[in-house]
């Protein structure tokens, strides 16, 4: 993964959490963020945005984060993009399920906005299952 982390496709249905996380990634992390409020919106944004990383909430209506990731992986270029889940559901068996789906990390909610971008960079660079 060369060139550094620059662009994040962020899928989160909670407006307050999305606003805080987006601000943290853009202002503190100097990352370009495309926020999508649902899985269907993420599928539409994927090709045009061309993210380096996919950051997903797990619990969303209509299409949860796991299904969203499965569908993003079927799109051209989607299969190789690292993904990280950010969720309040972080028991061991849940983390194991996210990693089994191909996530390279899991961030627990509530998260620390001051270190969010650094945590994402570390997980992205490692490219290995990790937890925060």
N, C-alpha and C positions, 0 to 999 in steps of 0.2 A: 504494500500500500504506500505508494510514493506520493510526494507532493503535499502531504499534510491534510488534515481535516479542514474543509472549508464550507461544505454545504450539507445541511441536515433537512431531511423530510421528516417533519414532526406531526404525529397523528395523536390528537387529544381532544376529547369531546367536552371537557369541562373548561369553560371560557376563562375562569379565574386562574386555574392552574396553567393553562396554555399561555396566558398573558405573562405570568410570572416567569415561566420557563423560557419563553421566547425572548423576553427582555434580558434574562440572565445569559442566554447563549449569544445574543447579538451584542449587548452592551458590555458584558464582562468578558465574553469569549471571542468577540469579533468574528462570529460565524454568520453565514447567510442561512436563514431559516425560512422554510416554506411550511407554514402551519396549515394543517387540514383537520377539520372538525369531525371527520368520519372516514371509514375505510374506503367508501366509494369515491370520495373526494381525493384521497391519496392515490388511488388507482389512476384517476384522471391526471393528476399532477406529476406522476412519476417520470414519464418520458420527457416532458418539457423541462423539468427542473434538473434532472440528472444529479441526484444527491450522492454524496460520499458515504452517508450513513442514514439509516432509517431509525428513528426513535418513536416507539409506540406505547400508548397506553394499552392495557389489557382489557379492561371492562368498558366496552362501548356498546351502544344499542345497534341493532341491525347486524353489524359485522364486528365481532370482537377483534382484538389485536392479533391473536393467533391466526384467525382466518384472513385478516388483512395481510399479514406477512406471507401466508401461503399464496395468496393471489398476486401480491407484488412480485414474488419469486417467479411467477409464470410469465411476467412481462419481459420484453427484450432488455437485457442488461440488468434485470432485477435479481437474477440468481446469485450474483457475486457481491452484492452490496451488503456490508455488515449491518446487523440490526441489534438494537438494544431495547429491552422492555423497561418501562418505568411504571411501577404499579404499587398499590398498597397490598396486593396479594403476593407475598414473598416468602411463604413457608417453603421449606426444603423441597417438597414434592412439586410445588408450583414453579420454583426456580428451575428445577430439573426439567420440567415440561417445556419451559421457554428455551432452555439450552438445547433440548432435544429437537426443537423446531428450527434450530440454527442460529439462535441469538448468541452474540459474543459477550453479552453481559446483561445484568439486571440491576436497576437502580430502584431502591425502595422509596416510596412516598410516605411521609413527606420528605422532600429532598432539600439539600442546602443549595440555594441559588448561587451563592458565592463560589462554590467549587464545581458546579454542574458541568461547565465547559471543560474544565481540567479532567474531571472524571470521564467524560465522553471521549476526550482525546486519548486518555490512558487505555480505555477499553478498546477503542478503535485501533490504536497502534499495536496492542497486544494480539489482536485477532484471535484470541483464545477465550474459552469460557471464563468469565470473571464476574465478581459480584461487588456491589458497593453498599 
